[in-house]
Amino acid sequence: EFVGVEAPEPAHELNVRFDNGVTLMGYDVAGDTLTPGQATQITWYWHAEEDLDDSWALFTHVADGTGENRFNQDGVGVVRRIYQPGRWEAGQYIRDVQDVELPADWSNPTAVFYLGLWAPPGPHRLAIRSGSNDGENRVRALEMPVAGGPTAAVDAPTPQAPTVVRPPPVVVGGAFALLVNVAHLGVVGYFP
């Protein structure tokens, strides 16, 4: 189901070629938008033109629309867990299915998926020979709008201190008096 010898026909073609005869052919995605807190299935299609050594592994980085990496999906999916590129054989087509769920607090209107191959534990990535390359040997494979995420907080009115009402001075029989009402003290008084 995940490995075959017949070429698939992805709905979205990429045709990005890496060194060592690996091609990211394209992908299928369930839906047109991502919703934080809900899983969306993305299927990546790979082709191995030659055997790879066993040090290579797939990675998927998920960034927001500003380019900030938010999380990775490196180990998500059957292929990522049990059939990494080091096991691929020349001529095989690999169907790499990932269920992606943006965190519930995702606040950017866009999610961007970067894919590639790396050699753990180091930072070495397999070079991209042709196709989309972000300059760090990552394929900018997919950009999707994000809907239904947290809404912007409505500007609530700033709390104001209660207004103190001071009564005007009162003249009683020629004497000066001030009526004082301090509600929190419960004091009402007349001062001659």
PyMOL commands that place a pseudoatom at each C-alpha (Angstrom):
pseudoatom trace, name=CA, resn=GLU, resi=1, chain=A, elem=C, hetatm=0, pos=[0.000, 0.000, 0.000]
pseudoatom trace, name=CA, resn=PHE, resi=2, chain=A, elem=C, hetatm=0, pos=[2.869, 2.425, 0.735]
pseudoatom trace, name=CA, resn=VAL, resi=3, chain=A, elem=C, hetatm=0, pos=[5.465, 1.038, -1.691]
pseudoatom trace, name=CA, resn=GLY, resi=4, chain=A, elem=C, hetatm=0, pos=[5.019, 0.120, -5.343]
pseudoatom trace, name=CA, resn=VAL, resi=5, chain=A, elem=C, hetatm=0, pos=[6.661, -0.049, -8.755]
pseudoatom trace, name=CA, resn=GLU, resi=6, chain=A, elem=C, hetatm=0, pos=[3.948, 1.794, -10.714]
pseudoatom trace, name=CA, resn=ALA, resi=7, chain=A, elem=C, hetatm=0, pos=[4.235, 5.564, -10.949]
pseudoatom trace, name=CA, resn=PRO, resi=8, chain=A, elem=C, hetatm=0, pos=[1.462, 7.363, -9.050]
pseudoatom trace, name=CA, resn=GLU, resi=9, chain=A, elem=C, hetatm=0, pos=[-0.252, 10.477, -10.378]
pseudoatom trace, name=CA, resn=PRO, resi=10, chain=A, elem=C, hetatm=0, pos=[-0.304, 13.050, -7.579]
pseudoatom trace, name=CA, resn=ALA, resi=11, chain=A, elem=C, hetatm=0, pos=[-2.959, 15.761, -7.815]
pseudoatom trace, name=CA, resn=HIS, resi=12, chain=A, elem=C, hetatm=0, pos=[-0.238, 18.407, -7.259]
pseudoatom trace, name=CA, resn=GLU, resi=13, chain=A, elem=C, hetatm=0, pos=[3.073, 17.870, -9.074]
pseudoatom trace, name=CA, resn=LEU, resi=14, chain=A, elem=C, hetatm=0, pos=[6.395, 19.072, -7.662]
pseudoatom trace, name=CA, resn=ASN, resi=15, chain=A, elem=C, hetatm=0, pos=[9.081, 16.989, -9.408]
pseudoatom trace, name=CA, resn=VAL, resi=16, chain=A, elem=C, hetatm=0, pos=[11.913, 18.090, -7.131]
pseudoatom trace, name=CA, resn=ARG, resi=17, chain=A, elem=C, hetatm=0, pos=[15.093, 16.073, -7.681]
pseudoatom trace, name=CA, resn=PHE, resi=18, chain=A, elem=C, hetatm=0, pos=[17.585, 15.448, -4.909]
pseudoatom trace, name=CA, resn=ASP, resi=19, chain=A, elem=C, hetatm=0, pos=[21.086, 14.000, -5.098]
pseudoatom trace, name=CA, resn=ASN, resi=20, chain=A, elem=C, hetatm=0, pos=[21.296, 10.188, -4.920]
pseudoatom trace, name=CA, resn=GLY, resi=21, chain=A, elem=C, hetatm=0, pos=[18.357, 9.746, -7.319]
pseudoatom trace, name=CA, resn=VAL, resi=22, chain=A, elem=C, hetatm=0, pos=[15.466, 10.736, -5.021]
pseudoatom trace, name=CA, resn=THR, resi=23, chain=A, elem=C, hetatm=0, pos=[12.508, 12.705, -6.411]
pseudoatom trace, name=CA, resn=LEU, resi=24, chain=A, elem=C, hetatm=0, pos=[9.617, 14.285, -4.529]
pseudoatom trace, name=CA, resn=MET, resi=25, chain=A, elem=C, hetatm=0, pos=[7.014, 13.824, -7.257]
pseudoatom trace, name=CA, resn=GLY, resi=26, chain=A, elem=C, hetatm=0, pos=[4.118, 15.706, -5.655]
pseudoatom trace, name=CA, resn=TYR, resi=27, chain=A, elem=C, hetatm=0, pos=[1.296, 15.384, -3.157]
pseudoatom trace, name=CA, resn=ASP, resi=28, chain=A, elem=C, hetatm=0, pos=[-2.424, 14.938, -2.530]
pseudoatom trace, name=CA, resn=VAL, resi=29, chain=A, elem=C, hetatm=0, pos=[-4.177, 16.823, 0.237]
pseudoatom trace, name=CA, resn=ALA, resi=30, chain=A, elem=C, hetatm=0, pos=[-7.626, 16.317, 1.737]
pseudoatom trace, name=CA, resn=GLY, resi=31, chain=A, elem=C, hetatm=0, pos=[-9.263, 19.744, 1.628]
pseudoatom trace, name=CA, resn=ASP, resi=32, chain=A, elem=C, hetatm=0, pos=[-8.425, 23.289, 0.650]
pseudoatom trace, name=CA, resn=THR, resi=33, chain=A, elem=C, hetatm=0, pos=[-7.765, 24.751, 4.098]
pseudoatom trace, name=CA, resn=LEU, resi=34, chain=A, elem=C, hetatm=0, pos=[-6.336, 23.662, 7.424]
pseudoatom trace, name=CA, resn=THR, resi=35, chain=A, elem=C, hetatm=0, pos=[-8.220, 24.114, 10.687]
pseudoatom trace, name=CA, resn=PRO, resi=36, chain=A, elem=C, hetatm=0, pos=[-6.280, 24.254, 13.976]
pseudoatom trace, name=CA, resn=GLY, resi=37, chain=A, elem=C, hetatm=0, pos=[-7.045, 21.267, 16.169]
pseudoatom trace, name=CA, resn=GLN, resi=38, chain=A, elem=C, hetatm=0, pos=[-8.310, 19.142, 13.254]
pseudoatom trace, name=CA, resn=ALA, resi=39, chain=A, elem=C, hetatm=0, pos=[-6.232, 16.555, 11.398]
pseudoatom trace, name=CA, resn=THR, resi=40, chain=A, elem=C, hetatm=0, pos=[-5.750, 16.851, 7.627]
pseudoatom trace, name=CA, resn=GLN, resi=41, chain=A, elem=C, hetatm=0, pos=[-4.236, 14.051, 5.555]
pseudoatom trace, name=CA, resn=ILE, resi=42, chain=A, elem=C, hetatm=0, pos=[-1.402, 14.895, 3.175]
pseudoatom trace, name=CA, resn=THR, resi=43, chain=A, elem=C, hetatm=0, pos=[0.168, 12.206, 0.982]
pseudoatom trace, name=CA, resn=TRP, resi=44, chain=A, elem=C, hetatm=0, pos=[3.669, 12.875, -0.370]
pseudoatom trace, name=CA, resn=TYR, resi=45, chain=A, elem=C, hetatm=0, pos=[4.867, 10.819, -3.363]
pseudoatom trace, name=CA, resn=TRP, resi=46, chain=A, elem=C, hetatm=0, pos=[8.555, 9.901, -3.595]
pseudoatom trace, name=CA, resn=HIS, resi=47, chain=A, elem=C, hetatm=0, pos=[10.547, 7.988, -6.215]
pseudoatom trace, name=CA, resn=ALA, resi=48, chain=A, elem=C, hetatm=0, pos=[13.881, 6.240, -5.619]
pseudoatom trace, name=CA, resn=GLU, resi=49, chain=A, elem=C, hetatm=0, pos=[15.977, 5.928, -8.765]
pseudoatom trace, name=CA, resn=GLU, resi=50, chain=A, elem=C, hetatm=0, pos=[18.822, 4.253, -6.872]
pseudoatom trace, name=CA, resn=ASP, resi=51, chain=A, elem=C, hetatm=0, pos=[19.446, 2.646, -3.510]
pseudoatom trace, name=CA, resn=LEU, resi=52, chain=A, elem=C, hetatm=0, pos=[20.329, 4.987, -0.650]
pseudoatom trace, name=CA, resn=ASP, resi=53, chain=A, elem=C, hetatm=0, pos=[22.562, 4.293, 2.310]
pseudoatom trace, name=CA, resn=ASP, resi=54, chain=A, elem=C, hetatm=0, pos=[20.737, 3.749, 5.580]
pseudoatom trace, name=CA, resn=SER, resi=55, chain=A, elem=C, hetatm=0, pos=[21.636, 7.096, 7.147]
pseudoatom trace, name=CA, resn=TRP, resi=56, chain=A, elem=C, hetatm=0, pos=[18.924, 9.140, 5.380]
pseudoatom trace, name=CA, resn=ALA, resi=57, chain=A, elem=C, hetatm=0, pos=[15.577, 10.077, 6.930]
pseudoatom trace, name=CA, resn=LEU, resi=58, chain=A, elem=C, hetatm=0, pos=[12.642, 12.209, 5.762]
pseudoatom trace, name=CA, resn=PHE, resi=59, chain=A, elem=C, hetatm=0, pos=[11.667, 15.457, 7.433]
pseudoatom trace, name=CA, resn=THR, resi=60, chain=A, elem=C, hetatm=0, pos=[8.617, 17.706, 7.291]
pseudoatom trace, name=CA, resn=HIS, resi=61, chain=A, elem=C, hetatm=0, pos=[8.815, 21.168, 8.846]
pseudoatom trace, name=CA, resn=VAL, resi=62, chain=A, elem=C, hetatm=0, pos=[5.642, 23.219, 9.318]
pseudoatom trace, name=CA, resn=ALA, resi=63, chain=A, elem=C, hetatm=0, pos=[6.100, 26.979, 9.384]
pseudoatom trace, name=CA, resn=ASP, resi=64, chain=A, elem=C, hetatm=0, pos=[3.674, 29.859, 9.580]
pseudoatom trace, name=CA, resn=GLY, resi=65, chain=A, elem=C, hetatm=0, pos=[3.266, 32.482, 6.873]
pseudoatom trace, name=CA, resn=THR, resi=66, chain=A, elem=C, hetatm=0, pos=[6.082, 34.588, 8.342]
pseudoatom trace, name=CA, resn=GLY, resi=67, chain=A, elem=C, hetatm=0, pos=[8.515, 31.705, 7.823]
pseudoatom trace, name=CA, resn=GLU, resi=68, chain=A, elem=C, hetatm=0, pos=[8.859, 30.822, 11.501]
pseudoatom trace, name=CA, resn=ASN, resi=69, chain=A, elem=C, hetatm=0, pos=[9.180, 27.054, 11.989]
pseudoatom trace, name=CA, resn=ARG, resi=70, chain=A, elem=C, hetatm=0, pos=[6.397, 26.067, 14.367]
pseudoatom trace, name=CA, resn=PHE, resi=71, chain=A, elem=C, hetatm=0, pos=[6.798, 22.267, 14.598]
pseudoatom trace, name=CA, resn=ASN, resi=72, chain=A, elem=C, hetatm=0, pos=[7.996, 19.230, 12.669]
pseudoatom trace, name=CA, resn=GLN, resi=73, chain=A, elem=C, hetatm=0, pos=[6.310, 16.052, 11.485]
pseudoatom trace, name=CA, resn=ASP, resi=74, chain=A, elem=C, hetatm=0, pos=[9.485, 14.025, 10.938]
pseudoatom trace, name=CA, resn=GLY, resi=75, chain=A, elem=C, hetatm=0, pos=[8.202, 10.842, 12.592]
pseudoatom trace, name=CA, resn=VAL, resi=76, chain=A, elem=C, hetatm=0, pos=[4.531, 11.064, 11.611]
pseudoatom trace, name=CA, resn=GLY, resi=77, chain=A, elem=C, hetatm=0, pos=[3.226, 8.326, 9.320]
pseudoatom trace, name=CA, resn=VAL, resi=78, chain=A, elem=C, hetatm=0, pos=[3.936, 4.685, 8.575]
pseudoatom trace, name=CA, resn=VAL, resi=79, chain=A, elem=C, hetatm=0, pos=[6.731, 5.394, 6.077]
pseudoatom trace, name=CA, resn=ARG, resi=80, chain=A, elem=C, hetatm=0, pos=[8.456, 7.682, 8.583]
pseudoatom trace, name=CA, resn=ARG, resi=81, chain=A, elem=C, hetatm=0, pos=[8.305, 5.000, 11.292]
pseudoatom trace, name=CA, resn=ILE, resi=82, chain=A, elem=C, hetatm=0, pos=[9.181, 1.828, 9.388]
pseudoatom trace, name=CA, resn=TYR, resi=83, chain=A, elem=C, hetatm=0, pos=[10.370, 2.557, 5.850]
pseudoatom trace, name=CA, resn=GLN, resi=84, chain=A, elem=C, hetatm=0, pos=[12.781, 5.489, 5.809]
pseudoatom trace, name=CA, resn=PRO, resi=85, chain=A, elem=C, hetatm=0, pos=[14.810, 6.220, 2.619]
pseudoatom trace, name=CA, resn=GLY, resi=86, chain=A, elem=C, hetatm=0, pos=[17.727, 4.063, 3.779]
pseudoatom trace, name=CA, resn=ARG, resi=87, chain=A, elem=C, hetatm=0, pos=[15.507, 1.048, 3.053]
pseudoatom trace, name=CA, resn=TRP, resi=88, chain=A, elem=C, hetatm=0, pos=[14.225, 2.226, -0.337]
pseudoatom trace, name=CA, resn=GLU, resi=89, chain=A, elem=C, hetatm=0, pos=[15.276, 0.291, -3.424]
pseudoatom trace, name=CA, resn=ALA, resi=90, chain=A, elem=C, hetatm=0, pos=[15.909, 1.585, -6.933]
pseudoatom trace, name=CA, resn=GLY, resi=91, chain=A, elem=C, hetatm=0, pos=[12.705, 1.828, -8.935]
pseudoatom trace, name=CA, resn=GLN, resi=92, chain=A, elem=C, hetatm=0, pos=[10.334, 2.085, -5.981]
pseudoatom trace, name=CA, resn=TYR, resi=93, chain=A, elem=C, hetatm=0, pos=[7.573, 4.658, -5.579]
pseudoatom trace, name=CA, resn=ILE, resi=94, chain=A, elem=C, hetatm=0, pos=[6.760, 5.539, -1.984]
pseudoatom trace, name=CA, resn=ARG, resi=95, chain=A, elem=C, hetatm=0, pos=[3.384, 6.826, -0.750]
pseudoatom trace, name=CA, resn=ASP, resi=96, chain=A, elem=C, hetatm=0, pos=[4.209, 8.812, 2.409]
pseudoatom trace, name=CA, resn=VAL, resi=97, chain=A, elem=C, hetatm=0, pos=[0.920, 9.533, 4.244]
pseudoatom trace, name=CA, resn=GLN, resi=98, chain=A, elem=C, hetatm=0, pos=[0.917, 12.074, 7.071]
pseudoatom trace, name=CA, resn=ASP, resi=99, chain=A, elem=C, hetatm=0, pos=[-1.966, 13.239, 9.247]
pseudoatom trace, name=CA, resn=VAL, resi=100, chain=A, elem=C, hetatm=0, pos=[-1.152, 16.830, 10.111]
pseudoatom trace, name=CA, resn=GLU, resi=101, chain=A, elem=C, hetatm=0, pos=[-2.832, 18.718, 12.932]
pseudoatom trace, name=CA, resn=LEU, resi=102, chain=A, elem=C, hetatm=0, pos=[-2.028, 22.354, 13.565]
pseudoatom trace, name=CA, resn=PRO, resi=103, chain=A, elem=C, hetatm=0, pos=[-1.980, 23.287, 17.259]
pseudoatom trace, name=CA, resn=ALA, resi=104, chain=A, elem=C, hetatm=0, pos=[-5.258, 24.720, 18.539]
pseudoatom trace, name=CA, resn=ASP, resi=105, chain=A, elem=C, hetatm=0, pos=[-3.489, 28.039, 19.272]
pseudoatom trace, name=CA, resn=TRP, resi=106, chain=A, elem=C, hetatm=0, pos=[-2.262, 28.498, 15.657]
pseudoatom trace, name=CA, resn=SER, resi=107, chain=A, elem=C, hetatm=0, pos=[-2.736, 32.207, 14.963]
pseudoatom trace, name=CA, resn=ASN, resi=108, chain=A, elem=C, hetatm=0, pos=[-1.331, 32.723, 11.452]
pseudoatom trace, name=CA, resn=PRO, resi=109, chain=A, elem=C, hetatm=0, pos=[-3.563, 32.604, 8.350]
pseudoatom trace, name=CA, resn=THR, resi=110, chain=A, elem=C, hetatm=0, pos=[-1.064, 30.381, 6.490]
pseudoatom trace, name=CA, resn=ALA, resi=111, chain=A, elem=C, hetatm=0, pos=[0.833, 27.121, 7.026]
pseudoatom trace, name=CA, resn=VAL, resi=112, chain=A, elem=C, hetatm=0, pos=[3.866, 26.251, 4.892]
pseudoatom trace, name=CA, resn=PHE, resi=113, chain=A, elem=C, hetatm=0, pos=[5.287, 22.715, 4.557]
pseudoatom trace, name=CA, resn=TYR, resi=114, chain=A, elem=C, hetatm=0, pos=[8.982, 22.153, 3.912]
pseudoatom trace, name=CA, resn=LEU, resi=115, chain=A, elem=C, hetatm=0, pos=[10.260, 18.645, 3.079]
pseudoatom trace, name=CA, resn=GLY, resi=116, chain=A, elem=C, hetatm=0, pos=[13.583, 16.986, 2.489]
pseudoatom trace, name=CA, resn=LEU, resi=117, chain=A, elem=C, hetatm=0, pos=[16.029, 14.306, 3.566]
pseudoatom trace, name=CA, resn=TRP, resi=118, chain=A, elem=C, hetatm=0, pos=[18.582, 14.578, 6.350]
pseudoatom trace, name=CA, resn=ALA, resi=119, chain=A, elem=C, hetatm=0, pos=[21.200, 12.381, 7.961]
pseudoatom trace, name=CA, resn=PRO, resi=120, chain=A, elem=C, hetatm=0, pos=[20.609, 12.135, 11.713]
pseudoatom trace, name=CA, resn=PRO, resi=121, chain=A, elem=C, hetatm=0, pos=[22.013, 13.005, 14.135]
pseudoatom trace, name=CA, resn=GLY, resi=122, chain=A, elem=C, hetatm=0, pos=[23.717, 15.835, 12.279]
pseudoatom trace, name=CA, resn=PRO, resi=123, chain=A, elem=C, hetatm=0, pos=[22.259, 18.746, 10.379]
pseudoatom trace, name=CA, resn=HIS, resi=124, chain=A, elem=C, hetatm=0, pos=[23.391, 17.429, 6.959]
pseudoatom trace, name=CA, resn=ARG, resi=125, chain=A, elem=C, hetatm=0, pos=[20.629, 17.524, 4.323]
pseudoatom trace, name=CA, resn=LEU, resi=126, chain=A, elem=C, hetatm=0, pos=[20.544, 15.822, 0.945]
pseudoatom trace, name=CA, resn=ALA, resi=127, chain=A, elem=C, hetatm=0, pos=[21.130, 18.471, -1.739]
pseudoatom trace, name=CA, resn=ILE, resi=128, chain=A, elem=C, hetatm=0, pos=[18.356, 19.501, -4.103]
pseudoatom trace, name=CA, resn=ARG, resi=129, chain=A, elem=C, hetatm=0, pos=[19.471, 19.370, -7.749]
pseudoatom trace, name=CA, resn=SER, resi=130, chain=A, elem=C, hetatm=0, pos=[16.382, 20.865, -9.391]
pseudoatom trace, name=CA, resn=GLY, resi=131, chain=A, elem=C, hetatm=0, pos=[13.039, 22.264, -8.314]
pseudoatom trace, name=CA, resn=SER, resi=132, chain=A, elem=C, hetatm=0, pos=[11.813, 24.331, -5.380]
pseudoatom trace, name=CA, resn=ASN, resi=133, chain=A, elem=C, hetatm=0, pos=[14.609, 24.985, -2.872]
pseudoatom trace, name=CA, resn=ASP, resi=134, chain=A, elem=C, hetatm=0, pos=[14.498, 27.431, 0.035]
pseudoatom trace, name=CA, resn=GLY, resi=135, chain=A, elem=C, hetatm=0, pos=[18.309, 27.717, 0.042]
pseudoatom trace, name=CA, resn=GLU, resi=136, chain=A, elem=C, hetatm=0, pos=[18.604, 25.286, 2.974]
pseudoatom trace, name=CA, resn=ASN, resi=137, chain=A, elem=C, hetatm=0, pos=[17.948, 22.137, 0.895]
pseudoatom trace, name=CA, resn=ARG, resi=138, chain=A, elem=C, hetatm=0, pos=[14.306, 22.077, 1.885]
pseudoatom trace, name=CA, resn=VAL, resi=139, chain=A, elem=C, hetatm=0, pos=[11.480, 21.868, -0.640]
pseudoatom trace, name=CA, resn=ARG, resi=140, chain=A, elem=C, hetatm=0, pos=[8.833, 24.516, -0.093]
pseudoatom trace, name=CA, resn=ALA, resi=141, chain=A, elem=C, hetatm=0, pos=[6.252, 21.910, -1.015]
pseudoatom trace, name=CA, resn=LEU, resi=142, chain=A, elem=C, hetatm=0, pos=[2.896, 23.271, 0.072]
pseudoatom trace, name=CA, resn=GLU, resi=143, chain=A, elem=C, hetatm=0, pos=[1.344, 26.484, 1.363]
pseudoatom trace, name=CA, resn=MET, resi=144, chain=A, elem=C, hetatm=0, pos=[-2.204, 26.297, 2.690]
pseudoatom trace, name=CA, resn=PRO, resi=145, chain=A, elem=C, hetatm=0, pos=[-4.607, 28.820, 4.163]
pseudoatom trace, name=CA, resn=VAL, resi=146, chain=A, elem=C, hetatm=0, pos=[-5.671, 28.293, 7.760]
pseudoatom trace, name=CA, resn=ALA, resi=147, chain=A, elem=C, hetatm=0, pos=[-9.315, 28.806, 8.674]
pseudoatom trace, name=CA, resn=GLY, resi=148, chain=A, elem=C, hetatm=0, pos=[-11.246, 28.625, 11.885]
pseudoatom trace, name=CA, resn=GLY, resi=149, chain=A, elem=C, hetatm=0, pos=[-8.331, 29.402, 14.143]
pseudoatom trace, name=CA, resn=PRO, resi=150, chain=A, elem=C, hetatm=0, pos=[-8.463, 31.667, 17.133]
pseudoatom trace, name=CA, resn=THR, resi=151, chain=A, elem=C, hetatm=0, pos=[-10.105, 34.944, 16.320]
pseudoatom trace, name=CA, resn=ALA, resi=152, chain=A, elem=C, hetatm=0, pos=[-8.444, 38.186, 17.165]
pseudoatom trace, name=CA, resn=ALA, resi=153, chain=A, elem=C, hetatm=0, pos=[-9.480, 39.434, 20.561]
pseudoatom trace, name=CA, resn=VAL, resi=154, chain=A, elem=C, hetatm=0, pos=[-12.024, 42.211, 20.357]
pseudoatom trace, name=CA, resn=ASP, resi=155, chain=A, elem=C, hetatm=0, pos=[-10.697, 45.372, 21.918]
pseudoatom trace, name=CA, resn=ALA, resi=156, chain=A, elem=C, hetatm=0, pos=[-12.528, 45.535, 25.208]
pseudoatom trace, name=CA, resn=PRO, resi=157, chain=A, elem=C, hetatm=0, pos=[-13.010, 48.971, 26.706]
pseudoatom trace, name=CA, resn=THR, resi=158, chain=A, elem=C, hetatm=0, pos=[-10.309, 49.898, 29.166]
pseudoatom trace, name=CA, resn=PRO, resi=159, chain=A, elem=C, hetatm=0, pos=[-11.699, 49.821, 32.697]
pseudoatom trace, name=CA, resn=GLN, resi=160, chain=A, elem=C, hetatm=0, pos=[-12.063, 53.322, 34.081]
pseudoatom trace, name=CA, resn=ALA, resi=161, chain=A, elem=C, hetatm=0, pos=[-11.887, 54.398, 37.681]
pseudoatom trace, name=CA, resn=PRO, resi=162, chain=A, elem=C, hetatm=0, pos=[-15.322, 55.371, 39.005]
pseudoatom trace, name=CA, resn=THR, resi=163, chain=A, elem=C, hetatm=0, pos=[-16.101, 59.050, 38.706]
pseudoatom trace, name=CA, resn=VAL, resi=164, chain=A, elem=C, hetatm=0, pos=[-16.296, 60.860, 41.996]
pseudoatom trace, name=CA, resn=VAL, resi=165, chain=A, elem=C, hetatm=0, pos=[-19.105, 63.391, 42.118]
pseudoatom trace, name=CA, resn=ARG, resi=166, chain=A, elem=C, hetatm=0, pos=[-18.468, 66.225, 44.464]
pseudoatom trace, name=CA, resn=PRO, resi=167, chain=A, elem=C, hetatm=0, pos=[-21.438, 68.384, 45.351]
pseudoatom trace, name=CA, resn=PRO, resi=168, chain=A, elem=C, hetatm=0, pos=[-20.972, 72.133, 45.099]
pseudoatom trace, name=CA, resn=PRO, resi=169, chain=A, elem=C, hetatm=0, pos=[-20.413, 74.150, 48.284]
pseudoatom trace, name=CA, resn=VAL, resi=170, chain=A, elem=C, hetatm=0, pos=[-23.624, 75.075, 50.047]
pseudoatom trace, name=CA, resn=VAL, resi=171, chain=A, elem=C, hetatm=0, pos=[-24.170, 78.427, 51.774]
pseudoatom trace, name=CA, resn=VAL, resi=172, chain=A, elem=C, hetatm=0, pos=[-26.491, 78.112, 54.790]
pseudoatom trace, name=CA, resn=GLY, resi=173, chain=A, elem=C, hetatm=0, pos=[-27.357, 81.262, 56.694]
pseudoatom trace, name=CA, resn=GLY, resi=174, chain=A, elem=C, hetatm=0, pos=[-24.122, 82.892, 55.689]
pseudoatom trace, name=CA, resn=ALA, resi=175, chain=A, elem=C, hetatm=0, pos=[-21.973, 80.000, 56.884]
pseudoatom trace, name=CA, resn=PHE, resi=176, chain=A, elem=C, hetatm=0, pos=[-19.868, 77.957, 54.479]
pseudoatom trace, name=CA, resn=ALA, resi=177, chain=A, elem=C, hetatm=0, pos=[-20.751, 74.283, 54.394]
pseudoatom trace, name=CA, resn=LEU, resi=178, chain=A, elem=C, hetatm=0, pos=[-19.659, 71.341, 52.306]
pseudoatom trace, name=CA, resn=LEU, resi=179, chain=A, elem=C, hetatm=0, pos=[-21.678, 68.222, 51.960]
pseudoatom trace, name=CA, resn=VAL, resi=180, chain=A, elem=C, hetatm=0, pos=[-19.300, 65.286, 51.822]
pseudoatom trace, name=CA, resn=ASN, resi=181, chain=A, elem=C, hetatm=0, pos=[-20.410, 61.871, 50.671]
pseudoatom trace, name=CA, resn=VAL, resi=182, chain=A, elem=C, hetatm=0, pos=[-17.747, 59.273, 50.802]
pseudoatom trace, name=CA, resn=ALA, resi=183, chain=A, elem=C, hetatm=0, pos=[-19.741, 56.189, 49.872]
pseudoatom trace, name=CA, resn=HIS, resi=184, chain=A, elem=C, hetatm=0, pos=[-17.091, 53.626, 50.655]
pseudoatom trace, name=CA, resn=LEU, resi=185, chain=A, elem=C, hetatm=0, pos=[-16.755, 55.050, 54.174]
pseudoatom trace, name=CA, resn=GLY, resi=186, chain=A, elem=C, hetatm=0, pos=[-20.426, 55.697, 54.616]
pseudoatom trace, name=CA, resn=VAL, resi=187, chain=A, elem=C, hetatm=0, pos=[-19.744, 59.248, 55.798]
pseudoatom trace, name=CA, resn=VAL, resi=188, chain=A, elem=C, hetatm=0, pos=[-22.062, 62.135, 55.118]
pseudoatom trace, name=CA, resn=GLY, resi=189, chain=A, elem=C, hetatm=0, pos=[-21.324, 65.294, 57.003]
pseudoatom trace, name=CA, resn=TYR, resi=190, chain=A, elem=C, hetatm=0, pos=[-21.776, 69.024, 57.433]
pseudoatom trace, name=CA, resn=PHE, resi=191, chain=A, elem=C, hetatm=0, pos=[-18.787, 71.128, 58.253]
pseudoatom trace, name=CA, resn=PRO, resi=192, chain=A, elem=C, hetatm=0, pos=[-19.492, 74.722, 59.422]
for i in range(1, 192): cmd.bond("trace and resi %d" % i, "trace and resi %d" % (i + 1))
show_as sticks, trace
zoom trace
